[in-house]
Amino acid sequence: MKIAVTGSIATDHLMSFPGRFADQLIADQLDKVSLSFLVDELVLRRGGTAANIAFGMAQLGLRPVLLGAVGADFADYRSWLERHGVDCDSVHVSEVAHTARFVCTTDTDMCQIASFYAGAMSEARNIELHPVAQRLGGLDLVLVSANDPAAMIRHSGECRDRGYAFVADPSQQLARMDGEDVLGLVEGADYLMTNEYEKSLLQSKAGLTDEQLLDRVKVRVTTLGKQGVEIVGREVGTIRVPIAREIQAVDPTGVGDGFRAGFFAALDWGVGLERAAQVGCLLATLVLENFGGQEYEVRRDLFVKRLAESYGDAAAEDVRPHLL
């Protein structure tokens, strides 16, 4: 499949707080909160939703096309992604702004407080999908992930107009969208990706019941944190997949991106929805066990072994032939 991944491309500044945010917050004083956390560690990592997803797909043998807006400071990052199998030829480079920055502190409960500077990402609304399709000889799937909100709405609209299958993945940008924007993003999507809270927020803003939501999208995929993932479709009964076994949780940044990379890579292989979700959950676990969304490596034999440990030998044997 020819897959384009649209969304944010950023540099992550990740810090660790050796305590619990909950212990520092006073319920009746939240309207005047003023806190500073002394952190133990600061690491700089490559990130951004689209870049993380594309990296994960490439780890599983695909060659996804990355679509997003960056600054002139993207040269080293571009080299990293291209060396790991990501097509960056359609990335837009701003002449005035820096690549986006994500600054995040994680506590011992894996809770996070973060800020995001958009920078060049605001120019993503100028990106058109059709030239990419012409360069590749078509597009089989477009992931519309967290990005400049205007860009997200433009990309999903163009997918509908040109007949490209697409994934609506609003993520944290739901907070910036009203009901009309939400409907413009999800209408006609082949897949809708959210976590449990985002699903509720999306339906509240758009005024949609579960049934009405499925009238607009073919398949709804909802991640449930430690409870795994739920998949529901117009012609698909409810599928629930538990999380994969972890060795040691280190940092949750990019875990959702890892799931999406594994899920859609496995669908590209031709396995079913349940098996694809299992691959997604295991790739998400690899992300969780490292600092940053691109600091892991998929090693074929170990990946298959861990898949068997979490989901059984049949799952491992189904996936083994597809791993390079």
Number of C-alpha atoms within 10 A of each C-alpha: 14 16 25 25 25 29 30 29 31 31 21 21 19 20 24 21 20 15 15 15 18 11 7 12 13 11 9 8 9 9 8 8 11 8 8 6 14 11 14 9 11 13 11 14 18 20 27 27 24 27 30 31 32 33 29 33 28 24 25 23 16 23 21 24 26 28 29 30 32 29 20 15 13 19 11 9 17 18 12 14 20 15 11 17 20 23 20 18 13 18 19 20 21 20 10 10 18 20 22 22 22 20 15 17 22 23 19 14 12 17 14 18 11 12 11 13 15 21 18 26 28 21 20 27 18 13 19 15 20 15 12 17 16 10 11 12 10 15 22 15 19 25 29 29 28 22 29 22 24 16 24 27 23 20 27 26 18 16 22 14 9 11 12 21 18 26 27 27 26 27 19 14 16 20 13 11 19 13 16 11 17 21 20 15 25 26 19 23 26 19 23 27 25 23 19 15 12 20 21 15 15 23 17 13 17 18 13 17 12 12 9 11 21 20 15 18 19 19 22 24 23 20 25 17 13 9 11 16 23 19 21 19 17 13 8 12 9 10 14 19 20 18 22 23 15 14 10 11 14 17 24 20 26 21 25 26 27 29 27 29 29 26 26 23 29 26 17 19 17 13 17 12 20 19 21 25 30 27 31 28 30 25 30 28 23 27 29 26 19 19 20 25 30 25 16 17 13 17 13 16 12 10 20 21 16 17 25 17 14 18 19 12 14 11 20 22 14 12 21 15 10 16 17 11
